[in-house]
Amino acid sequence: MTDLADLPRPTAPESPSAAPADGRAVTPRFLQDVYQQASECNKCSLCQAVCPTYVVNPVEWETARGRVALVRDAIEGRIELRDIADGPLSTCLTCNNCMTACAPAVPTGEIVARARQELADQEGHPWAQTLALRGILARPGSLRALHRLARVAQATGVDAVLRRTGLTRWLGAAGALMEHVGPLDKRTAYSRAHDVPGPDGRVRERLGFLVCCYQNLADPAATESVMRVLTANGFSLVVPELGCSGLPAKNLGDRDAMLDMGVRNVEKLRDLQVDSFVGDVASCTSQYQHYDTMLGDDRLVGDDARRIARRVWHASALLADRGMTAPLGTLRWTVTYDEPCQLPLDRKHREAARVLLRAVPGLKLVELEEAAMCCAGAGLYFHANPERSEAILRRKFEHIVATGADVVVTENISCMSQLREGARRYAPHLRVMHVFEVLDASIEAGRRRAAAAAAALEA
């Protein structure tokens, strides 16, 4: 493992843009947009306790302050970004949990993401990644074709052969994702949306539903549950078919692909006649909420991007804010809640899921130690950094098992996939569910109770 002292750090700046000895102001040679934020770190070390990578590998460059210091050194010309690509830039989960302990709120995740983008601009993008981001994830038609191809492979037995023989390992990231997610459902979330009943009685609000391209394929039942709960609580839904939100491209360093995805989605969303937009996957919803800063200066879509971003809600936050109206039935479950790290940092958003869960009759909610600590499920992190991912996941499950819960709930598809992998190895008895799957089960229990009571009266 490389420590901070092992990284190349010349004793004197070799670049004319580096800080001179007389202390004059530095002219950043790139990443001017995050240089000031990177300069605000006061090196207090409070980030150590809340960084998921540091707690399993306590070396300085695993901390937020270590990563930020190295990015700043690269901006000022003391080192090159290539020198810190493997480790300081590649192992960061960009979860921004460090901001919860940071007095100046230095956004380390954003700084690292921008550094990755700058490095990719300097060195280019892998062709397979470019194909995935620009040719598949950005296009709803390509995502539909990908689902059909996967279903054909499953129906013909090719998928099972690949898994049984271990040939998925030869497929790189795609094979790793196949193993991680498992066989796909026959119907996508978009297909299931057609069967979701509309609200009974007065419509409270008309919502544009932002389907996550990953959850659409990997766990469409969870998205269906969110839709069912929202309509049961009086909301009508419009479900536009969208490409990726742009988050994978952001974190993988392809800024142009990220912007292209954002523009495509804004063009699809701007004419929808809805009161608000709602998403059920924390990371994707957060990306839509940042369309204002991402695309706000765009000459063609900037106004629409800002307007859309201001109206995007995470599903649990919207329902907690508006209040539930659907009758809830009893669930005698013991549940613990793992906070997705991509939720906004304010307590109102972080508490929304707990507010909803506490409303379920009979349900026992047990607090999880380090609930806000990332589980290392972000994107393909489990494939790119398998040992680090496993160490973080093992620590997470030590805390989950200690709660005695029967069910662990969260609100992010990457988290659900990672937690299911952890449950398979460390807690086979444990169910991993989306928060709204619990609410959906409670509403269904309430309906069964009402139907039974009505039948008893008729008898």
Summary of the structure (lengths in Angstrom):
residues: 459
radius of gyration: 23.1
end to end distance: 72.7
largest distance: 92.7
contacts: 1503
relative contact order: 0.09
helix: 58%
strand: 7%
